[in-house]
Amino acid sequence: MSFMVKASKKAIIMTRGDTGMIAITVTDEDSGEEITDYCGKFTVKKNLRDNFFVLQKPIFKGEIAFDHMDTQTMDFGDYLYDIEIMSEEQVSTFGPYQFTLLPDVTTR
């Protein structure tokens, strides 16, 4: 079994401190069936070779939910992200893809 992640866009652009949600669909590449029994992580790094991440979110029921504080203290600019899916003994990573954090004029 191998996985495929479908998302409407691979590059993500969001404003620092905003809330939101990204929906993903995980399917079996061989059968085309949607897979719902999996664990997943969304991870953001400033640079690909960094040993630490600046943001990591679980994927819950096909959604990556962003809270205000997730990005509020991050520097705006370009980052990289990937998505890791684990089901049974299978692990698949998708990315890296571009993650751009825009500055916010109105701060709280």
Biopython code that builds the backbone (N, CA, C, O; Angstrom):
import numpy as np
from Bio.PDB.StructureBuilder import StructureBuilder

atoms = [
    (1, "MET", "N", (0.853, -1.166, 0.000)),
    (1, "MET", "CA", (0.000, 0.000, 0.000)),
    (1, "MET", "C", (0.900, 1.232, 0.000)),
    (1, "MET", "O", (1.878, 1.297, 0.746)),
    (2, "SER", "N", (0.565, 2.196, -0.835)),
    (2, "SER", "CA", (1.264, 3.480, -0.816)),
    (2, "SER", "C", (0.227, 4.591, -0.760)),
    (2, "SER", "O", (-0.918, 4.400, -1.171)),
    (3, "PHE", "N", (0.624, 5.737, -0.257)),
    (3, "PHE", "CA", (-0.317, 6.820, -0.005)),
    (3, "PHE", "C", (-0.167, 7.945, -1.001)),
    (3, "PHE", "O", (0.870, 8.105, -1.646)),
    (4, "MET", "N", (-1.224, 8.715, -1.109)),
    (4, "MET", "CA", (-1.198, 9.945, -1.889)),
    (4, "MET", "C", (-1.995, 10.975, -1.095)),
    (4, "MET", "O", (-3.094, 10.678, -0.628)),
    (5, "VAL", "N", (-1.461, 12.165, -0.939)),
    (5, "VAL", "CA", (-2.160, 13.243, -0.243)),
    (5, "VAL", "C", (-2.655, 14.233, -1.282)),
    (5, "VAL", "O", (-1.894, 14.681, -2.140)),
    (6, "LYS", "N", (-3.935, 14.572, -1.199)),
    (6, "LYS", "CA", (-4.497, 15.581, -2.097)),
    (6, "LYS", "C", (-4.796, 16.835, -1.295)),
    (6, "LYS", "O", (-5.458, 16.776, -0.258)),
    (7, "ALA", "N", (-4.324, 17.933, -1.760)),
    (7, "ALA", "CA", (-4.634, 19.242, -1.172)),
    (7, "ALA", "C", (-4.834, 20.193, -2.339)),
    (7, "ALA", "O", (-4.233, 20.012, -3.398)),
    (8, "SER", "N", (-5.666, 21.198, -2.157)),
    (8, "SER", "CA", (-5.958, 22.094, -3.268)),
    (8, "SER", "C", (-4.727, 22.868, -3.719)),
    (8, "SER", "O", (-4.595, 23.181, -4.902)),
    (9, "LYS", "N", (-3.840, 23.175, -2.808)),
    (9, "LYS", "CA", (-2.610, 23.899, -3.132)),
    (9, "LYS", "C", (-1.475, 23.277, -2.348)),
    (9, "LYS", "O", (-1.662, 22.831, -1.215)),
    (10, "LYS", "N", (-0.306, 23.248, -2.947)),
    (10, "LYS", "CA", (0.849, 22.744, -2.206)),
    (10, "LYS", "C", (1.568, 23.880, -1.506)),
    (10, "LYS", "O", (2.065, 23.703, -0.393)),
    (11, "ALA", "N", (1.634, 25.053, -2.141)),
    (11, "ALA", "CA", (2.227, 26.223, -1.488)),
    (11, "ALA", "C", (1.184, 26.821, -0.549)),
    (11, "ALA", "O", (0.020, 26.973, -0.922)),
    (12, "ILE", "N", (1.598, 27.154, 0.655)),
    (12, "ILE", "CA", (0.685, 27.746, 1.646)),
    (12, "ILE", "C", (1.146, 29.167, 1.918)),
    (12, "ILE", "O", (2.322, 29.411, 2.185)),
    (13, "ILE", "N", (0.207, 30.100, 1.849)),
    (13, "ILE", "CA", (0.477, 31.491, 2.195)),
    (13, "ILE", "C", (-0.541, 31.890, 3.251)),
    (13, "ILE", "O", (-1.746, 31.784, 3.025)),
    (14, "MET", "N", (-0.067, 32.345, 4.394)),
    (14, "MET", "CA", (-0.982, 32.797, 5.444)),
    (14, "MET", "C", (-0.386, 34.002, 6.164)),
    (14, "MET", "O", (0.823, 34.230, 6.130)),
    (15, "THR", "N", (-1.244, 34.753, 6.804)),
    (15, "THR", "CA", (-0.825, 35.927, 7.557)),
    (15, "THR", "C", (-0.519, 35.518, 8.996)),
    (15, "THR", "O", (-1.264, 34.754, 9.609)),
    (16, "ARG", "N", (0.572, 36.032, 9.515)),
    (16, "ARG", "CA", (0.999, 35.717, 10.876)),
    (16, "ARG", "C", (-0.129, 35.991, 11.868)),
    (16, "ARG", "O", (-0.739, 37.060, 11.837)),
    (17, "GLY", "N", (-0.404, 35.037, 12.737)),
    (17, "GLY", "CA", (-1.405, 35.187, 13.784)),
    (17, "GLY", "C", (-2.826, 34.858, 13.373)),
    (17, "GLY", "O", (-3.720, 34.869, 14.220)),
    (18, "ASP", "N", (-3.068, 34.566, 12.098)),
    (18, "ASP", "CA", (-4.430, 34.246, 11.663)),
    (18, "ASP", "C", (-4.798, 32.814, 12.039)),
    (18, "ASP", "O", (-3.932, 31.956, 12.209)),
    (19, "THR", "N", (-6.084, 32.581, 12.164)),
    (19, "THR", "CA", (-6.598, 31.234, 12.392)),
    (19, "THR", "C", (-7.053, 30.665, 11.052)),
    (19, "THR", "O", (-7.279, 31.405, 10.095)),
    (20, "GLY", "N", (-7.182, 29.363, 10.998)),
    (20, "GLY", "CA", (-7.650, 28.750, 9.761)),
    (20, "GLY", "C", (-7.496, 27.251, 9.797)),
    (20, "GLY", "O", (-7.100, 26.668, 10.806)),
    (21, "MET", "N", (-7.822, 26.631, 8.662)),
    (21, "MET", "CA", (-7.807, 25.183, 8.573)),
    (21, "MET", "C", (-7.423, 24.792, 7.150)),
    (21, "MET", "O", (-7.827, 25.444, 6.187)),
    (22, "ILE", "N", (-6.652, 23.737, 7.029)),
    (22, "ILE", "CA", (-6.321, 23.148, 5.742)),
    (22, "ILE", "C", (-6.851, 21.720, 5.756)),
    (22, "ILE", "O", (-6.544, 20.946, 6.662)),
    (23, "ALA", "N", (-7.643, 21.377, 4.754)),
    (23, "ALA", "CA", (-8.181, 20.025, 4.639)),
    (23, "ALA", "C", (-7.310, 19.217, 3.690)),
    (23, "ALA", "O", (-6.898, 19.705, 2.638)),
    (24, "ILE", "N", (-7.037, 17.982, 4.072)),
    (24, "ILE", "CA", (-6.284, 17.085, 3.199)),
    (24, "ILE", "C", (-7.063, 15.777, 3.070)),
    (24, "ILE", "O", (-7.853, 15.416, 3.942)),
    (25, "THR", "N", (-6.825, 15.093, 1.982)),
    (25, "THR", "CA", (-7.413, 13.783, 1.751)),
    (25, "THR", "C", (-6.279, 12.801, 1.505)),
    (25, "THR", "O", (-5.394, 13.060, 0.689)),
    (26, "VAL", "N", (-6.302, 11.687, 2.200)),
    (26, "VAL", "CA", (-5.290, 10.654, 2.037)),
    (26, "VAL", "C", (-5.952, 9.472, 1.344)),
    (26, "VAL", "O", (-6.971, 8.958, 1.804)),
    (27, "THR", "N", (-5.363, 9.049, 0.236)),
    (27, "THR", "CA", (-5.915, 7.915, -0.509)),
    (27, "THR", "C", (-4.840, 6.864, -0.741)),
    (27, "THR", "O", (-3.645, 7.158, -0.748)),
    (28, "ASP", "N", (-5.297, 5.638, -0.929)),
    (28, "ASP", "CA", (-4.418, 4.542, -1.305)),
    (28, "ASP", "C", (-4.151, 4.678, -2.799)),
    (28, "ASP", "O", (-5.089, 4.660, -3.596)),
    (29, "GLU", "N", (-2.889, 4.812, -3.187)),
    (29, "GLU", "CA", (-2.549, 5.007, -4.605)),
    (29, "GLU", "C", (-2.984, 3.826, -5.467)),
    (29, "GLU", "O", (-3.340, 4.008, -6.631)),
    (30, "ASP", "N", (-2.959, 2.629, -4.911)),
    (30, "ASP", "CA", (-3.311, 1.449, -5.698)),
    (30, "ASP", "C", (-4.811, 1.337, -5.934)),
    (30, "ASP", "O", (-5.245, 1.125, -7.067)),
    (31, "SER", "N", (-5.610, 1.476, -4.875)),
    (31, "SER", "CA", (-7.061, 1.272, -4.992)),
    (31, "SER", "C", (-7.831, 2.570, -5.214)),
    (31, "SER", "O", (-8.961, 2.551, -5.702)),
    (32, "GLY", "N", (-7.214, 3.704, -4.854)),
    (32, "GLY", "CA", (-7.921, 4.984, -4.959)),
    (32, "GLY", "C", (-8.868, 5.246, -3.800)),
    (32, "GLY", "O", (-9.524, 6.287, -3.760)),
    (33, "GLU", "N", (-8.948, 4.311, -2.853)),
    (33, "GLU", "CA", (-9.846, 4.464, -1.706)),
    (33, "GLU", "C", (-9.280, 5.465, -0.705)),
    (33, "GLU", "O", (-8.071, 5.530, -0.478)),
    (34, "GLU", "N", (-10.192, 6.248, -0.110)),
    (34, "GLU", "CA", (-9.781, 7.206, 0.917)),
    (34, "GLU", "C", (-9.410, 6.452, 2.185)),
    (34, "GLU", "O", (-10.096, 5.512, 2.588)),
    (35, "ILE", "N", (-8.315, 6.876, 2.809)),
    (35, "ILE", "CA", (-7.847, 6.277, 4.058)),
    (35, "ILE", "C", (-8.158, 7.248, 5.185)),
    (35, "ILE", "O", (-7.802, 8.424, 5.118)),
    (36, "THR", "N", (-8.822, 6.752, 6.218)),
    (36, "THR", "CA", (-9.159, 7.607, 7.356)),
    (36, "THR", "C", (-8.471, 7.165, 8.643)),
    (36, "THR", "O", (-8.423, 7.924, 9.611)),
    (37, "ASP", "N", (-7.943, 5.950, 8.662)),
    (37, "ASP", "CA", (-7.296, 5.412, 9.857)),
    (37, "ASP", "C", (-5.791, 5.639, 9.763)),
    (37, "ASP", "O", (-5.037, 4.729, 9.418)),
    (38, "TYR", "N", (-5.362, 6.858, 10.072)),
    (38, "TYR", "CA", (-3.952, 7.203, 10.000)),
    (38, "TYR", "C", (-3.627, 8.274, 11.026)),
    (38, "TYR", "O", (-4.517, 8.930, 11.568)),
    (39, "CYS", "N", (-2.344, 8.436, 11.281)),
    (39, "CYS", "CA", (-1.835, 9.543, 12.088)),
    (39, "CYS", "C", (-1.024, 10.413, 11.149)),
    (39, "CYS", "O", (-0.391, 9.911, 10.219)),
    (40, "GLY", "N", (-1.040, 11.703, 11.388)),
    (40, "GLY", "CA", (-0.278, 12.583, 10.513)),
    (40, "GLY", "C", (0.279, 13.782, 11.246)),
    (40, "GLY", "O", (-0.235, 14.195, 12.285)),
    (41, "LYS", "N", (1.354, 14.338, 10.676)),
    (41, "LYS", "CA", (1.981, 15.538, 11.227)),
    (41, "LYS", "C", (2.275, 16.519, 10.103)),
    (41, "LYS", "O", (2.684, 16.134, 9.007)),
    (42, "PHE", "N", (2.059, 17.782, 10.398)),
    (42, "PHE", "CA", (2.403, 18.888, 9.514)),
    (42, "PHE", "C", (3.551, 19.609, 10.205)),
    (42, "PHE", "O", (3.396, 20.058, 11.341)),
    (43, "THR", "N", (4.708, 19.731, 9.540)),
    (43, "THR", "CA", (5.889, 20.301, 10.170)),
    (43, "THR", "C", (6.461, 21.425, 9.315)),
    (43, "THR", "O", (6.592, 21.289, 8.098)),
    (44, "VAL", "N", (6.802, 22.545, 9.968)),
    (44, "VAL", "CA", (7.375, 23.709, 9.287)),
    (44, "VAL", "C", (8.770, 23.969, 9.843)),
    (44, "VAL", "O", (8.979, 23.966, 11.056)),
    (45, "LYS", "N", (9.729, 24.198, 8.929)),
    (45, "LYS", "CA", (11.096, 24.574, 9.289)),
    (45, "LYS", "C", (11.473, 25.828, 8.515)),
    (45, "LYS", "O", (10.942, 26.082, 7.435)),
    (46, "LYS", "N", (12.378, 26.597, 9.062)),
    (46, "LYS", "CA", (12.891, 27.768, 8.356)),
    (46, "LYS", "C", (13.786, 27.334, 7.198)),
    (46, "LYS", "O", (13.678, 27.855, 6.088)),
    (47, "ASN", "N", (14.655, 26.392, 7.464)),
    (47, "ASN", "CA", (15.579, 25.868, 6.452)),
    (47, "ASN", "C", (15.517, 24.353, 6.455)),
    (47, "ASN", "O", (15.314, 23.738, 7.502)),
    (48, "LEU", "N", (15.686, 23.762, 5.312)),
    (48, "LEU", "CA", (15.564, 22.317, 5.176)),
    (48, "LEU", "C", (16.522, 21.551, 6.089)),
    (48, "LEU", "O", (16.157, 20.503, 6.622)),
    (49, "ARG", "N", (17.715, 22.048, 6.272)),
    (49, "ARG", "CA", (18.711, 21.331, 7.055)),
    (49, "ARG", "C", (18.651, 21.624, 8.559)),
    (49, "ARG", "O", (19.456, 21.085, 9.319)),
    (50, "ASP", "N", (17.723, 22.458, 8.995)),
    (50, "ASP", "CA", (17.592, 22.746, 10.426)),
    (50, "ASP", "C", (17.270, 21.472, 11.192)),
    (50, "ASP", "O", (16.543, 20.610, 10.700)),
    (51, "ASN", "N", (17.813, 21.359, 12.393)),
    (51, "ASN", "CA", (17.532, 20.210, 13.252)),
    (51, "ASN", "C", (16.265, 20.392, 14.080)),
    (51, "ASN", "O", (15.821, 19.456, 14.745)),
    (52, "PHE", "N", (15.689, 21.569, 14.046)),
    (52, "PHE", "CA", (14.496, 21.854, 14.836)),
    (52, "PHE", "C", (13.412, 22.426, 13.920)),
    (52, "PHE", "O", (13.704, 23.013, 12.878)),
    (53, "PHE", "N", (12.173, 22.245, 14.327)),
    (53, "PHE", "CA", (11.070, 22.818, 13.568)),
    (53, "PHE", "C", (10.540, 24.047, 14.293)),
    (53, "PHE", "O", (10.710, 24.179, 15.505)),
    (54, "VAL", "N", (9.900, 24.945, 13.555)),
    (54, "VAL", "CA", (9.325, 26.138, 14.169)),
    (54, "VAL", "C", (7.832, 25.965, 14.439)),
    (54, "VAL", "O", (7.244, 26.719, 15.215)),
    (55, "LEU", "N", (7.229, 24.977, 13.800)),
    (55, "LEU", "CA", (5.800, 24.717, 13.993)),
    (55, "LEU", "C", (5.517, 23.274, 13.627)),
    (55, "LEU", "O", (5.982, 22.781, 12.599)),
    (56, "GLN", "N", (4.749, 22.596, 14.475)),
    (56, "GLN", "CA", (4.298, 21.245, 14.150)),
    (56, "GLN", "C", (2.874, 21.086, 14.649)),
    (56, "GLN", "O", (2.559, 21.401, 15.797)),
    (57, "LYS", "N", (2.017, 20.589, 13.762)),
    (57, "LYS", "CA", (0.599, 20.424, 14.088)),
    (57, "LYS", "C", (0.181, 18.997, 13.754)),
    (57, "LYS", "O", (0.635, 18.437, 12.756)),
    (58, "PRO", "N", (-0.687, 18.400, 14.586)),
    (58, "PRO", "CA", (-1.230, 17.083, 14.227)),
    (58, "PRO", "C", (-2.281, 17.242, 13.126)),
    (58, "PRO", "O", (-2.915, 18.288, 12.992)),
    (59, "ILE", "N", (-2.441, 16.200, 12.363)),
    (59, "ILE", "CA", (-3.529, 16.156, 11.389)),
    (59, "ILE", "C", (-4.627, 15.339, 12.034)),
    (59, "ILE", "O", (-4.434, 14.162, 12.338)),
    (60, "PHE", "N", (-5.777, 15.956, 12.245)),
    (60, "PHE", "CA", (-6.881, 15.320, 12.950)),
    (60, "PHE", "C", (-8.107, 15.311, 12.041)),
    (60, "PHE", "O", (-8.613, 16.360, 11.642)),
    (61, "LYS", "N", (-8.574, 14.099, 11.722)),
    (61, "LYS", "CA", (-9.741, 13.924, 10.857)),
    (61, "LYS", "C", (-9.596, 14.684, 9.536)),
    (61, "LYS", "O", (-10.538, 15.322, 9.067)),
    (62, "GLY", "N", (-8.404, 14.605, 8.948)),
    (62, "GLY", "CA", (-8.160, 15.220, 7.657)),
    (62, "GLY", "C", (-8.005, 16.725, 7.679)),
    (62, "GLY", "O", (-8.095, 17.370, 6.634)),
    (63, "GLU", "N", (-7.772, 17.302, 8.861)),
    (63, "GLU", "CA", (-7.652, 18.752, 8.960)),
    (63, "GLU", "C", (-6.416, 19.160, 9.761)),
    (63, "GLU", "O", (-6.049, 18.529, 10.752)),
    (64, "ILE", "N", (-5.797, 20.231, 9.296)),
    (64, "ILE", "CA", (-4.721, 20.880, 10.039)),
    (64, "ILE", "C", (-5.292, 22.211, 10.498)),
    (64, "ILE", "O", (-5.540, 23.095, 9.679)),
    (65, "ALA", "N", (-5.503, 22.362, 11.797)),
    (65, "ALA", "CA", (-6.139, 23.566, 12.344)),
    (65, "ALA", "C", (-5.078, 24.497, 12.918)),
    (65, "ALA", "O", (-4.207, 24.076, 13.679)),
    (66, "PHE", "N", (-5.167, 25.771, 12.539)),
    (66, "PHE", "CA", (-4.234, 26.785, 13.023)),
    (66, "PHE", "C", (-4.932, 27.695, 14.027)),
    (66, "PHE", "O", (-5.995, 28.250, 13.747)),
    (67, "ASP", "N", (-4.322, 27.838, 15.196)),
    (67, "ASP", "CA", (-4.780, 28.773, 16.214)),
    (67, "ASP", "C", (-3.977, 30.065, 16.085)),
    (67, "ASP", "O", (-2.928, 30.096, 15.443)),
    (68, "HIS", "N", (-4.482, 31.123, 16.701)),
    (68, "HIS", "CA", (-3.826, 32.424, 16.660)),
    (68, "HIS", "C", (-2.365, 32.353, 17.114)),
    (68, "HIS", "O", (-1.489, 32.939, 16.477)),
    (69, "MET", "N", (-2.106, 31.654, 18.188)),
    (69, "MET", "CA", (-0.762, 31.621, 18.771)),
    (69, "MET", "C", (0.217, 30.729, 17.999)),
    (69, "MET", "O", (1.420, 30.785, 18.255)),
    (70, "ASP", "N", (-0.265, 29.917, 17.071)),
    (70, "ASP", "CA", (0.633, 29.027, 16.324)),
    (70, "ASP", "C", (1.695, 29.802, 15.557)),
    (70, "ASP", "O", (2.854, 29.389, 15.513)),
    (71, "THR", "N", (1.306, 30.931, 14.949)),
    (71, "THR", "CA", (2.245, 31.689, 14.117)),
    (71, "THR", "C", (2.498, 33.107, 14.631)),
    (71, "THR", "O", (3.313, 33.829, 14.055)),
    (72, "GLN", "N", (1.826, 33.513, 15.686)),
    (72, "GLN", "CA", (1.901, 34.891, 16.162)),
    (72, "GLN", "C", (3.324, 35.356, 16.476)),
    (72, "GLN", "O", (3.650, 36.521, 16.251)),
    (73, "THR", "N", (4.159, 34.482, 16.984)),
    (73, "THR", "CA", (5.513, 34.895, 17.362)),
    (73, "THR", "C", (6.569, 34.524, 16.318)),
    (73, "THR", "O", (7.756, 34.789, 16.510)),
    (74, "MET", "N", (6.140, 33.917, 15.224)),
    (74, "MET", "CA", (7.094, 33.558, 14.161)),
    (74, "MET", "C", (7.477, 34.791, 13.347)),
    (74, "MET", "O", (6.665, 35.699, 13.174)),
    (75, "ASP", "N", (8.696, 34.824, 12.852)),
    (75, "ASP", "CA", (9.113, 35.879, 11.937)),
    (75, "ASP", "C", (8.422, 35.658, 10.601)),
    (75, "ASP", "O", (8.291, 34.521, 10.148)),
    (76, "PHE", "N", (7.978, 36.744, 9.964)),
    (76, "PHE", "CA", (7.374, 36.564, 8.655)),
    (76, "PHE", "C", (8.473, 36.251, 7.641)),
    (76, "PHE", "O", (9.634, 36.613, 7.831)),
    (77, "GLY", "N", (8.087, 35.576, 6.567)),
    (77, "GLY", "CA", (9.048, 35.194, 5.538)),
    (77, "GLY", "C", (8.750, 33.811, 4.995)),
    (77, "GLY", "O", (7.661, 33.272, 5.194)),
    (78, "ASP", "N", (9.725, 33.244, 4.308)),
    (78, "ASP", "CA", (9.566, 31.948, 3.657)),
    (78, "ASP", "C", (10.084, 30.816, 4.538)),
    (78, "ASP", "O", (11.130, 30.925, 5.180)),
    (79, "TYR", "N", (9.325, 29.738, 4.547)),
    (79, "TYR", "CA", (9.638, 28.526, 5.286)),
    (79, "TYR", "C", (9.400, 27.332, 4.359)),
    (79, "TYR", "O", (9.008, 27.506, 3.205)),
    (80, "LEU", "N", (9.633, 26.140, 4.860)),
    (80, "LEU", "CA", (9.317, 24.905, 4.157)),
    (80, "LEU", "C", (8.480, 24.035, 5.069)),
    (80, "LEU", "O", (8.639, 24.065, 6.289)),
    (81, "TYR", "N", (7.583, 23.257, 4.471)),
    (81, "TYR", "CA", (6.786, 22.321, 5.270)),
    (81, "TYR", "C", (6.724, 20.977, 4.571)),
    (81, "TYR", "O", (6.945, 20.867, 3.364)),
    (82, "ASP", "N", (6.417, 19.953, 5.364)),
    (82, "ASP", "CA", (6.058, 18.657, 4.804)),
    (82, "ASP", "C", (4.942, 18.051, 5.634)),
    (82, "ASP", "O", (4.621, 18.521, 6.725)),
    (83, "ILE", "N", (4.369, 17.006, 5.090)),
    (83, "ILE", "CA", (3.293, 16.265, 5.751)),
    (83, "ILE", "C", (3.731, 14.817, 5.833)),
    (83, "ILE", "O", (4.103, 14.212, 4.828)),
    (84, "GLU", "N", (3.686, 14.262, 7.042)),
    (84, "GLU", "CA", (4.034, 12.861, 7.238)),
    (84, "GLU", "C", (2.773, 12.094, 7.616)),
    (84, "GLU", "O", (2.047, 12.484, 8.531)),
    (85, "ILE", "N", (2.520, 11.006, 6.906)),
    (85, "ILE", "CA", (1.355, 10.153, 7.145)),
    (85, "ILE", "C", (1.843, 8.778, 7.579)),
    (85, "ILE", "O", (2.725, 8.193, 6.950)),
    (86, "MET", "N", (1.254, 8.264, 8.674)),
    (86, "MET", "CA", (1.597, 6.943, 9.190)),
    (86, "MET", "C", (0.321, 6.120, 9.331)),
    (86, "MET", "O", (-0.629, 6.534, 9.997)),
    (87, "SER", "N", (0.313, 4.948, 8.693)),
    (87, "SER", "CA", (-0.824, 4.042, 8.797)),
    (87, "SER", "C", (-0.283, 2.623, 8.831)),
    (87, "SER", "O", (0.505, 2.222, 7.974)),
    (88, "GLU", "N", (-0.712, 1.879, 9.821)),
    (88, "GLU", "CA", (-0.181, 0.537, 10.051)),
    (88, "GLU", "C", (1.337, 0.637, 10.126)),
    (88, "GLU", "O", (1.849, 1.317, 11.016)),
    (89, "GLU", "N", (2.073, -0.006, 9.236)),
    (89, "GLU", "CA", (3.530, 0.062, 9.276)),
    (89, "GLU", "C", (4.083, 0.943, 8.170)),
    (89, "GLU", "O", (5.296, 0.989, 7.963)),
    (90, "GLN", "N", (3.219, 1.637, 7.464)),
    (90, "GLN", "CA", (3.611, 2.497, 6.359)),
    (90, "GLN", "C", (3.875, 3.927, 6.846)),
    (90, "GLN", "O", (3.135, 4.455, 7.675)),
    (91, "VAL", "N", (4.929, 4.540, 6.324)),
    (91, "VAL", "CA", (5.217, 5.950, 6.585)),
    (91, "VAL", "C", (5.504, 6.607, 5.245)),
    (91, "VAL", "O", (6.354, 6.138, 4.488)),
    (92, "SER", "N", (4.797, 7.691, 4.949)),
    (92, "SER", "CA", (5.013, 8.441, 3.713)),
    (92, "SER", "C", (5.120, 9.918, 4.043)),
    (92, "SER", "O", (4.348, 10.449, 4.842)),
    (93, "THR", "N", (6.095, 10.580, 3.414)),
    (93, "THR", "CA", (6.298, 12.008, 3.623)),
    (93, "THR", "C", (6.088, 12.725, 2.297)),
    (93, "THR", "O", (6.599, 12.301, 1.261)),
    (94, "PHE", "N", (5.326, 13.822, 2.342)),
    (94, "PHE", "CA", (5.021, 14.630, 1.165)),
    (94, "PHE", "C", (5.597, 16.020, 1.364)),
    (94, "PHE", "O", (5.316, 16.671, 2.370)),
    (95, "GLY", "N", (6.384, 16.469, 0.434)),
    (95, "GLY", "CA", (7.054, 17.747, 0.520)),
    (95, "GLY", "C", (8.543, 17.529, 0.372)),
    (95, "GLY", "O", (8.971, 16.412, 0.081)),
    (96, "PRO", "N", (9.329, 18.545, 0.561)),
    (96, "PRO", "CA", (8.965, 19.842, 1.143)),
    (96, "PRO", "C", (8.281, 20.749, 0.125)),
    (96, "PRO", "O", (8.536, 20.689, -1.078)),
    (97, "TYR", "N", (7.403, 21.588, 0.663)),
    (97, "TYR", "CA", (6.674, 22.583, -0.098)),
    (97, "TYR", "C", (6.878, 23.953, 0.557)),
    (97, "TYR", "O", (7.320, 24.052, 1.701)),
    (98, "GLN", "N", (6.554, 24.983, -0.181)),
    (98, "GLN", "CA", (6.722, 26.366, 0.286)),
    (98, "GLN", "C", (5.628, 26.748, 1.293)),
    (98, "GLN", "O", (4.449, 26.468, 1.077)),
    (99, "PHE", "N", (6.032, 27.384, 2.383)),
    (99, "PHE", "CA", (5.134, 27.948, 3.383)),
    (99, "PHE", "C", (5.572, 29.392, 3.578)),
    (99, "PHE", "O", (6.683, 29.642, 4.045)),
    (100, "THR", "N", (4.718, 30.340, 3.228)),
    (100, "THR", "CA", (5.052, 31.757, 3.342)),
    (100, "THR", "C", (4.186, 32.387, 4.414)),
    (100, "THR", "O", (2.960, 32.274, 4.378)),
    (101, "LEU", "N", (4.818, 33.047, 5.361)),
    (101, "LEU", "CA", (4.110, 33.746, 6.433)),
    (101, "LEU", "C", (4.202, 35.248, 6.168)),
    (101, "LEU", "O", (5.286, 35.830, 6.197)),
    (102, "LEU", "N", (3.058, 35.860, 5.911)),
    (102, "LEU", "CA", (3.001, 37.291, 5.627)),
    (102, "LEU", "C", (2.971, 38.086, 6.918)),
    (102, "LEU", "O", (2.484, 37.591, 7.935)),
    (103, "PRO", "N", (3.484, 39.311, 6.897)),
    (103, "PRO", "CA", (3.437, 40.151, 8.110)),
    (103, "PRO", "C", (2.008, 40.617, 8.369)),
    (103, "PRO", "O", (1.206, 40.748, 7.444)),
    (104, "ASP", "N", (1.709, 40.861, 9.620)),
    (104, "ASP", "CA", (0.398, 41.402, 9.989)),
    (104, "ASP", "C", (0.597, 42.868, 10.390)),
    (104, "ASP", "O", (1.480, 43.190, 11.184)),
    (105, "VAL", "N", (-0.222, 43.734, 9.840)),
    (105, "VAL", "CA", (-0.147, 45.153, 10.170)),
    (105, "VAL", "C", (-0.821, 45.402, 11.514)),
    (105, "VAL", "O", (-0.289, 46.115, 12.364)),
    (106, "THR", "N", (-1.994, 44.807, 11.694)),
    (106, "THR", "CA", (-2.726, 44.932, 12.946)),
    (106, "THR", "C", (-2.250, 43.837, 13.880)),
    (106, "THR", "O", (-2.453, 42.654, 13.606)),
    (107, "THR", "N", (-1.623, 44.218, 14.975)),
    (107, "THR", "CA", (-1.167, 43.217, 15.951)),
    (107, "THR", "C", (-2.062, 43.290, 17.180)),
    (107, "THR", "O", (-2.668, 44.321, 17.472)),
    (108, "ARG", "N", (-2.127, 42.190, 17.880)),
    (108, "ARG", "CA", (-2.986, 42.111, 19.061)),
    (108, "ARG", "C", (-2.153, 42.149, 20.304)),
    (108, "ARG", "O", (-2.692, 42.094, 21.410)),
]
sb = StructureBuilder()
sb.init_structure("model")
sb.init_model(0)
sb.init_chain("A")
sb.init_seg("    ")
for serial, (resi, resn, name, xyz) in enumerate(atoms, 1):
    if name == "N":
        sb.init_residue(resn, " ", resi, " ")
    sb.init_atom(name, np.array(xyz, "f"), 0.0, 1.0, " ", f" {name:<3s}", serial, name[0])
structure = sb.get_structure()
